[in-house]
Every structure is written in C-alpha cells, then in structure tokens.
Amino acid sequence: MCGRFALYSSPARIAERFGADAADLAWTPRYNIGPQQVAPVLRGHAGGRRLDLMHWGLVPSWAQRPDIGARLFNARSESVALKPAFRSAFRSRRCVVAVDGFYEWQQLPDGSRQPYFISRSDGDLLALAGLWEQWAAPTGPWLSFTILTMEADAWMLPLHQRMPVMLDDAAVLASWLDAAAPQPSLLQSLAAPAAGTLQAWPVTRAVGAVRNDFPQLVQPLQPAPRAG
C-alpha cells in the first residue's frame, strides 16, 4: 500500500530528472499528499514527456461519480491487467509519479503504528509506476491517477507487506510510458529496487492527519535512518 507521499522538489528539478516539459506546471513543495489531492504526473505526450497535475485516485471513464477515486488510489500489479477499473488504463495510459519519498506505517507489538519516511539513499527522486485516466466531469476533463503496488521485498517487509512499484531502470521507465510496449513483458520487468537504493526512518505521527503539511514531517526521529 502507498497512501501518502511527499514531493518538495521544484518543477525544474522534476523536469530535468525525467526529461519532461513542465513549462505550465504550478507546484509548491508538499510534504503530506493524500488520496483525492492533486500531484504532478509524468506521461508520454507528442513524442516527448510532460508533467500535468492530476487527482490521486483513479476515476474510470465509465464511472458515475468521481468519488470512486477515494478507494482506487492503489492498484495491485499482480491483477492490474484484469481488473475492470484498471485494465483499460494499463493497456494505454501508463504514467510515472515522481516523489521525493513516501510514508508507510509499521504495526508495533502494542497495537500502535509508527510512520516511516522512505526515500532514495542518494537523494534522487523516486519514479513510481502509475496509471492515469480522463473522466468527463461537468466542468471539464478530470484527470486522475493510481499508484501500482507489489509484494514487499525483504528490506521493506519489516515495515509493510506491500510497496509501490519503483521504476529505477531508465529503459523500464521508458517502456512503461510507451503505449505500444507489450503488456506481459512490462509486468515481468517490474522488480523491487536494488539493495542499498532505499533508506527509511521513523517520523512524527503528525503525518497521520492529512491537514498537516510542513517540512518537519519528513525529519527523522531517533534512532538514526535505516539504510537499504
């Protein structure tokens, strides 16, 4: 599961990292982005790549109301090609969600949950695999996205049983954005990041309230960060 993330990099940095057009992207740093909020999404466009703001939570074209997106903010990679809500987008509307890091909650023996912030150990942006859709809202096109998840690897498992799909390899990322890429090979290419890629540390429980959005949310508590 991936239910919160942070993106505090500038549009210029995001555009440079992914070779995208971000000329029209109005974005200010965010430290606690939750479902149904908007975030920049990378997709193929006119032979290149562009960043657009979309609502987090996929709204299929056949949906009656946009609030269906509240429960479609993640898609399991194991079944994404078959589920009615996702299969059409998987065929031709794949995207990448750029994040500086994301949060997961570890279940503790006393029944409480401790949030962790997870990011790349080299400070680079993470590229999360996603799908996007366009829904015909009365006020105009409603763009939305979902983030793919997979079973946690050995490093992530102590924190959570699932993890977002991360497109570390440039060739895999390019294929993911290519609408003509064969679907079976795409799923086979998805893998957990290499050992040492990620780091994690415990953060304040204030991140649990989505109204909280400030830099201190990503700052580590003691003990020291857990390297990959």
C-alpha positions as CSV (number, residue, x, y, z in Angstrom):
1,M,0.0,0.0,0.0
2,C,1.1,3.6,-0.7
3,G,-1.3,6.1,0.9
4,R,0.9,9.2,1.4
5,F,3.9,10.8,-0.2
6,A,5.9,13.9,-0.3
7,L,7.1,16.0,-3.3
8,Y,9.1,19.0,-2.4
9,S,11.4,19.2,-5.4
10,S,10.9,22.1,-7.8
11,P,9.2,21.6,-11.2
12,A,12.6,22.4,-12.9
13,R,14.3,19.6,-11.0
14,I,11.5,17.1,-11.8
15,A,11.5,18.1,-15.4
16,E,15.3,17.7,-15.7
17,R,15.3,14.3,-13.9
18,F,12.7,12.8,-16.3
19,G,13.4,14.8,-19.5
20,A,9.9,16.3,-19.4
21,D,8.1,19.5,-20.3
22,A,7.0,21.3,-17.1
23,A,6.5,24.8,-18.5
24,D,2.9,25.1,-17.3
25,L,3.3,23.2,-14.1
26,A,2.4,25.3,-11.0
27,W,3.8,23.4,-8.0
28,T,4.8,24.3,-4.5
29,P,6.5,21.9,-2.0
30,R,4.2,19.3,-0.4
31,Y,5.1,17.0,2.5
32,N,1.9,15.1,3.0
33,I,0.0,14.3,-0.2
34,G,-3.0,12.1,0.3
35,P,-5.6,10.4,-1.9
36,Q,-8.0,12.8,-3.8
37,Q,-5.4,15.5,-3.7
38,V,-3.5,16.7,-6.8
39,A,0.1,15.9,-7.7
40,P,2.3,16.1,-10.8
41,V,2.2,13.1,-13.1
42,L,4.6,12.2,-15.9
43,R,3.2,10.8,-19.1
44,G,4.2,10.5,-22.8
45,H,3.0,13.3,-25.0
46,A,3.5,14.1,-28.7
47,G,6.7,12.1,-28.9
48,G,8.1,13.5,-25.6
49,R,7.1,13.7,-21.9
50,R,5.1,16.2,-20.0
51,L,4.0,16.8,-16.4
52,D,0.4,17.5,-15.5
53,L,-1.5,17.9,-12.3
54,M,-3.9,15.0,-11.6
55,H,-6.2,13.9,-8.8
56,W,-4.8,10.9,-6.8
57,G,-7.4,8.2,-7.0
58,L,-8.3,6.7,-10.4
59,V,-11.7,7.6,-11.8
60,P,-12.5,5.3,-14.8
61,S,-14.2,6.8,-17.8
62,W,-17.3,4.8,-17.1
63,A,-17.7,6.0,-13.5
64,Q,-20.8,7.8,-12.5
65,R,-19.1,10.0,-9.8
66,P,-15.5,11.0,-9.2
67,D,-15.6,9.9,-5.5
68,I,-14.9,6.3,-6.7
69,G,-11.3,7.5,-6.8
70,A,-11.2,7.6,-3.0
71,R,-10.7,3.8,-3.0
72,L,-8.8,3.4,-6.2
73,F,-5.6,5.2,-5.2
74,N,-3.5,2.0,-5.4
75,A,-3.6,-0.9,-8.0
76,R,-2.1,-4.3,-7.4
77,S,0.4,-5.0,-10.1
78,E,-0.5,-8.7,-9.9
79,S,-4.0,-8.1,-11.2
80,V,-3.9,-4.7,-12.9
81,A,-4.3,-6.2,-16.4
82,L,-7.5,-7.9,-15.4
83,K,-9.4,-5.6,-13.0
84,P,-12.2,-3.6,-14.8
85,A,-11.2,-0.4,-13.1
86,F,-7.6,-0.6,-14.3
87,R,-7.2,-2.8,-17.4
88,S,-8.0,-0.1,-20.0
89,A,-5.6,2.3,-18.4
90,F,-2.9,-0.4,-18.1
91,R,-3.2,-1.0,-21.9
92,S,-2.5,2.5,-23.0
93,R,-2.5,5.1,-20.2
94,R,0.5,4.3,-18.1
95,C,2.3,7.1,-16.2
96,V,5.0,7.8,-13.6
97,V,4.5,9.6,-10.3
98,A,7.6,11.5,-9.2
99,V,8.1,11.6,-5.4
100,D,10.8,12.6,-3.0
101,G,9.6,9.9,-0.7
102,F,6.6,8.1,0.7
103,Y,5.2,7.0,4.1
104,E,4.4,3.6,5.4
105,W,3.1,2.7,8.9
106,Q,4.7,-0.1,10.8
107,Q,2.5,-2.1,13.1
108,L,4.0,-2.3,16.6
109,P,3.5,-5.0,19.3
110,D,1.4,-2.7,21.4
111,G,-1.1,-2.2,18.6
112,S,0.0,1.3,17.7
113,R,1.5,2.2,14.3
114,Q,4.8,4.1,13.7
115,P,5.1,6.1,10.4
116,Y,8.3,5.9,8.5
117,F,9.5,8.1,5.6
118,I,11.1,6.1,2.8
119,S,13.3,7.8,0.1
120,R,16.3,7.1,-2.1
121,S,19.6,6.9,-0.2
122,D,21.2,9.1,-2.9
123,G,18.6,11.8,-2.5
124,D,17.3,11.4,-6.1
125,L,13.6,11.4,-6.9
126,L,11.7,8.1,-6.9
127,A,9.7,7.1,-10.0
128,L,6.6,5.2,-9.0
129,A,4.7,3.3,-11.7
130,G,1.1,4.5,-12.2
131,L,-1.9,4.6,-14.5
132,W,-4.0,7.6,-15.5
133,E,-7.5,8.2,-16.7
134,Q,-9.7,11.0,-18.0
135,W,-13.3,11.3,-16.8
136,A,-15.8,13.6,-18.3
137,A,-16.8,15.9,-15.5
138,P,-19.5,18.6,-16.0
139,T,-16.8,21.2,-15.5
140,G,-14.4,19.6,-18.0
141,P,-11.9,16.8,-18.2
142,W,-11.0,15.2,-14.8
143,L,-7.5,13.7,-14.8
144,S,-6.7,11.1,-12.2
145,F,-4.1,8.5,-11.4
146,T,-3.3,5.5,-9.3
147,I,0.0,4.1,-8.0
148,L,0.9,0.4,-8.6
149,T,2.0,-1.7,-5.7
150,M,3.7,-5.1,-5.4
151,E,4.7,-7.5,-2.6
152,A,7.3,-6.1,-0.3
153,D,10.9,-7.2,-0.7
154,A,13.0,-8.4,2.2
155,W,14.1,-4.8,3.1
156,M,10.5,-3.4,3.1
157,L,8.8,-6.3,4.8
158,P,9.6,-5.2,8.4
159,L,7.7,-2.0,7.7
160,H,4.8,-3.2,5.5
161,Q,3.7,-6.2,3.4
162,R,3.3,-4.1,0.2
163,M,5.4,-1.4,-1.5
164,P,4.9,0.9,-4.5
165,V,6.4,-0.3,-7.8
166,M,9.5,1.8,-8.5
167,L,10.9,2.2,-12.0
168,D,14.6,2.6,-11.2
169,D,15.9,1.4,-14.6
170,A,15.7,4.1,-17.3
171,A,14.8,1.5,-20.0
172,V,12.0,0.0,-17.9
173,L,10.7,3.6,-17.2
174,A,10.7,4.4,-21.0
175,S,8.9,1.1,-21.8
176,W,6.3,1.9,-19.1
177,L,5.5,5.2,-20.7
178,D,5.4,3.7,-24.2
179,A,1.8,2.9,-25.0
180,A,2.9,0.3,-27.7
181,A,5.1,-1.7,-25.3
182,P,3.9,-5.4,-24.9
183,Q,1.9,-5.7,-21.7
184,P,3.2,-9.1,-20.5
185,S,6.8,-8.1,-20.7
186,L,6.1,-4.9,-18.8
187,L,4.8,-6.8,-15.8
188,Q,7.7,-9.2,-16.0
189,S,10.1,-6.3,-15.9
190,L,8.8,-4.8,-12.6
191,A,11.1,-5.6,-9.7
192,A,12.0,-4.2,-6.3
193,P,14.8,-1.7,-6.2
194,A,18.4,-2.9,-5.8
195,A,19.7,-3.4,-2.3
196,G,21.0,-0.2,-0.9
197,T,18.7,2.0,-3.0
198,L,16.3,3.0,-0.2
199,Q,16.6,4.4,3.2
200,A,13.9,4.8,5.9
201,W,13.5,6.5,9.3
202,P,10.7,7.0,11.8
203,V,8.8,10.3,11.7
204,T,6.3,12.2,13.7
205,R,2.8,10.7,14.0
206,A,1.5,14.2,12.9
207,V,1.8,12.9,9.3
208,G,-1.3,10.8,10.1
209,A,-3.5,13.9,9.7
210,V,-3.5,14.9,6.1
211,R,-4.2,18.6,7.0
212,N,-0.6,18.7,8.4
213,D,1.8,19.6,5.6
214,F,5.2,21.0,6.7
215,P,8.9,20.1,6.3
216,Q,9.2,18.7,9.8
217,L,7.0,15.7,8.8
218,V,9.9,14.2,6.9
219,Q,12.6,14.8,9.6
220,P,13.9,11.7,11.3
221,L,13.1,10.8,14.9
222,Q,15.7,8.8,16.8
223,P,17.0,6.2,16.1
224,A,19.2,7.0,13.1
225,P,18.0,6.3,9.5
226,R,17.7,2.7,8.4
227,A,19.8,2.3,5.2
228,G,18.9,-0.1,2.4
